[in-house]
């Protein structure tokens, strides 16, 4: 690394560096942008690994590279400071996968221009933001997740969200300051207190069961986002002059659809694309880490009772599959938490029992349940609860992929380390919610 740094410091002309946390197809695009060399972060994979060579389409052999430090603590703060002291100027920043922030070049990536001898201004060195290419024009007509065509006349400056999933998504898109009303019980959501505490004192517009139509209208928001469950109330909202979008992120594809919908509506398309890429990159890293490891059977227990479980129609099934497991309740046809018997659980005999994030019972109560004493998961002590300290990661919020990563570390500890889960959580919440987790439980 010292030799590479010295080489750039002695450069006679303008040079571009790219910082990467994941050595993937991005590097091929960087070559098109005439990047001179690549620095990889301490947590980046080996650039000469088979996967890196394949997904970079061999570009790894065409561009000089070096690793910026060996410890996680050496990036981003210490590493950026080191580069700045050597005369490099940061032009832009973007997030890629878990591990840390990456500086890459072009297309909303990050580049750094090095040259103690060069006197180019920061404006001349900066890469043109990708956001300019994704700006939304109004009036804008979108199709919400109920299939309704909705026209938004002007860029919304005030928002109301009647659903914690859409509220969390709006925070991740960076428009939390535009919210004037939120769902009930917002003051009890830890992720709000950590990322946008001002939301907890905003007026409540109710819940999906008891939505406050008049209260919402009194706030005169430019745009209202509600869960699809409020389908029957939308005509009344429109009669009150409200522009309403409904979201229904029941699975990963529909979560991406919700991100696209709200990013378009709020003129944050570039941010939305970054968010989806961060989620997908982490899930890809998880799947590649697990590889062809044998898939254990998993029983996902519900919020109210261990005798509730999630079938294949629920979001939790996607988490199990992503984590390299098989849903023990794959035969269940219910579209919500299904009620089952002890006999059924024993017949399935799952390898693992996983409690929902918001379960109102604990792991010990399951381990000490005499009716489950003969269950393999209980006999082997394979009973866990999904993380809940920040938010319920088994609901389709932007950070729900972390539930899959955590579950992967439980089901496949030899392939997916607990530290990998921590690194993913650190990078994601820092980049999209502005805080570093104090707890990962």
PyMOL commands that set and color helices and strands:
alter all, ss='L'
color gray80, all
select helices_A, chain A and resi 2-9+26-32+50-55+59-61+72-74+77-85+122-125+130-133+164-172+176-178+186-188+190-195+197-201+213-218+228-239+252-265+269-290+315-322+342-348+363-367+370-372+376-379+398-411+418-433
alter helices_A, ss='H'
color red, helices_A
select strands_A, chain A and resi 15-20+37-40+64-67+88-90+94-95+101-102+112-114+140-143+149-152+159-161+179-182+203-204+223-227+244-247+296-301+308-309+325-327+338-339+352-355+383-385
alter strands_A, ss='S'
color yellow, strands_A
deselect
rebuild
show_as cartoon
